[in-house]
Amino acid sequence: MIEASNPAAADVDLHERRKADAAAAQPDSDIHERRKADAAAQPDSDIHERRKADAAAAQPDSDIHERRKADAAAAQPDSDIHERRKADHIRINLEEDVAFKALTTGLEAYFFMHRALPELDLAAVDTGVEVLGKRQRTPLLISSMTGGTARAQAINRELAAGAQAAGMAMGLGSMRAAIEDPSLAATYQVRDVAPDILLFANLGAVQLNYRYGIDQCHRAVDMIQADALILHFNALQEAVQPEGDGNFAGLLAKVEAICRALPVPVVAKEVGWGFAAEDARRLAEAGVAAIDVAGAGGTSWSQVEMHRAPTARHARVAGAFLDWGIPTAVSLRYCRQAAPDLPLFASGGIKDGIDVAKCVALGASLVGLAGEFLRAADGDGAAGVVELAETLVEELRVAMFCAGAGDIAALWQTPLHTHF
Ligand SMILES: Cc1cc2nc3c(=O)[nH]c(=O)nc-3n(C[C@H](O)[C@H](O)[C@H](O)COP(=O)(O)O)c2cc1C
């Protein structure tokens, strides 16, 4: 048993009831058209500004917070909230500065010993790797980002087509929106354009404390024909989100139950603050098939939430965490020591193929980029994604050549140095 009550049944009931209520009131097409018209009528920034001004004029922060949660719950179905949040996330990541300020990945502290005599043929350097039973041409991963809106669907298809062409793995963004509203499934489905890639479904681990269980995990995997499920751990993000789910108590046992029951591998992933050694060890013991460290030094999610904060206080609290977290290189070392045999993925602030090479030398099998691929897809579609991937692979190949590593297995064994 994963939970005392039957979460799947509760969910279906809720979902069916909500659907029935909505259907009684008006046809689906009307709802859809009205939602579109509403959205078209006013730009995002106007809505945001007006909401902020109304709230500030009327009452203290704590009241606003409680009322907004109640109003929101009464007025819009969950799926709308998730859609809105995903739209905000794409817009903010593309338009605002959401990078860490002082904290870096820590990768800059390392270098490879340059080999004047690598005894390798550059043309024969092999960047291929096998991960979770699937062979791919590069150790690159497009990290989990999006889904749930029309814009997200377009971005996902460009990312996936690029991943297929360049031989990369890809994660979809949190699939909660489509679990709540199955009509959004298509915004995540990319198998038709990426039949061969290692593809990851994605759900927030904390949802296992909010009525989600094995049924929802199954549905996420099946919905997109995924090879594995990523459970993301985003404690800080939930904590600074006004609508966040903050109950992370007792999660480990539930993660363990999912690892046991799900027929595909489960990957534990942070979202930009890294895993400590102790957490990596417990997750490895719980049965995760891999850990994606998603460390600090790239996209700061407290900063993203700062830009969507509805009140000055929320913005200030989120802003205070700009340089919180474990740098990517440090978390990689912690995870490698805590779980010596577990496959590791590295992400968080990876900027070029030399960073990719360093992450592999620190133990990673896959190296992921999120924000960089989002900007590439937004700017130039699948061609932009392929251009970025091929550039990264070229840099990786040269780094491997000059470090004397002819393939990924050799790179895992290649030492990194911190001083001459
Ligand atoms: C627009 C956007 C949306 C994201 N959504 C998710 C998500 O739904 N699930 C998740 O596990 N991580 C999500 N992430 C986090 C990334 O997968 C990644 O861990 C983080 O951004 C650090 O990588 P980066 O520095 O290369 O951007 C998102 C990142 C971006 C940029």
The ligand as an SDF file (V2000), in Angstrom:
LIG
                    3D

 31 33  0  0  0  0  0  0  0  0999 V2000
   11.1770   26.8980  -18.4000 C   0  0  0  0  0  0  0  0  0  0  0  0
   11.6610   25.8390  -17.4470 C   0  0  0  0  0  0  0  0  0  0  0  0
   10.7270   24.9750  -16.8780 C   0  0  0  0  0  0  0  0  0  0  0  0
   11.1410   23.9480  -16.0080 C   0  0  0  0  0  0  0  0  0  0  0  0
   10.2140   23.0480  -15.5390 N   0  0  0  0  0  0  0  0  0  0  0  0
   10.6540   21.9430  -14.8660 C   0  0  0  0  0  0  0  0  0  0  0  0
    9.7480   20.8870  -14.5530 C   0  0  0  0  0  0  0  0  0  0  0  0
    8.5560   20.9480  -14.8480 O   0  0  0  0  0  0  0  0  0  0  0  0
   10.2360   19.7880  -13.9020 N   0  0  0  0  0  0  0  0  0  0  0  0
   11.5790   19.6830  -13.5430 C   0  0  0  0  0  0  0  0  0  0  0  0
   11.9890   18.6440  -13.0070 O   0  0  0  0  0  0  0  0  0  0  0  0
   12.4360   20.6900  -13.8070 N   0  0  0  0  0  0  0  0  0  0  0  0
   12.0160   21.8000  -14.4670 C   0  0  0  0  0  0  0  0  0  0  0  0
   12.9080   22.7950  -14.7970 N   0  0  0  0  0  0  0  0  0  0  0  0
   14.2780   22.7550  -14.2150 C   0  0  0  0  0  0  0  0  0  0  0  0
   15.3010   22.2300  -15.1870 C   0  0  0  0  0  0  0  0  0  0  0  0
   15.0080   20.9050  -15.6020 O   0  0  0  0  0  0  0  0  0  0  0  0
   16.7200   22.2810  -14.6150 C   0  0  0  0  0  0  0  0  0  0  0  0
   16.8400   21.3850  -13.5310 O   0  0  0  0  0  0  0  0  0  0  0  0
   17.1250   23.6620  -14.1330 C   0  0  0  0  0  0  0  0  0  0  0  0
   16.5620   24.6720  -14.9410 O   0  0  0  0  0  0  0  0  0  0  0  0
   18.6470   23.8380  -14.1350 C   0  0  0  0  0  0  0  0  0  0  0  0
   19.1730   23.7110  -15.4180 O   0  0  0  0  0  0  0  0  0  0  0  0
   19.7320   24.9660  -16.2580 P   0  0  0  0  0  0  0  0  0  0  0  0
   20.6250   25.7200  -15.3510 O   0  0  0  0  0  0  0  0  0  0  0  0
   20.4420   24.3630  -17.4520 O   0  0  0  0  0  0  0  0  0  0  0  0
   18.5390   25.7750  -16.6990 O   0  0  0  0  0  0  0  0  0  0  0  0
   12.5150   23.8220  -15.6680 C   0  0  0  0  0  0  0  0  0  0  0  0
   13.4600   24.7180  -16.2410 C   0  0  0  0  0  0  0  0  0  0  0  0
   13.0430   25.7120  -17.1170 C   0  0  0  0  0  0  0  0  0  0  0  0
   14.0830   26.6500  -17.6990 C   0  0  0  0  0  0  0  0  0  0  0  0
  1  2  1  0
  2  3  1  0
  2 30  2  0
  3  4  2  0
  4  5  1  0
  4 28  1  0
  5  6  2  0
  6  7  1  0
  6 13  1  0
  7  8  2  0
  7  9  1  0
  9 10  1  0
 10 11  2  0
 10 12  1  0
 12 13  2  0
 13 14  1  0
 14 15  1  0
 14 28  1  0
 15 16  1  0
 16 17  1  0
 16 18  1  0
 18 19  1  0
 18 20  1  0
 20 21  1  0
 20 22  1  0
 22 23  1  0
 23 24  1  0
 24 25  2  0
 24 26  1  0
 24 27  1  0
 28 29  2  0
 29 30  1  0
 30 31  1  0
M  END
$$$$
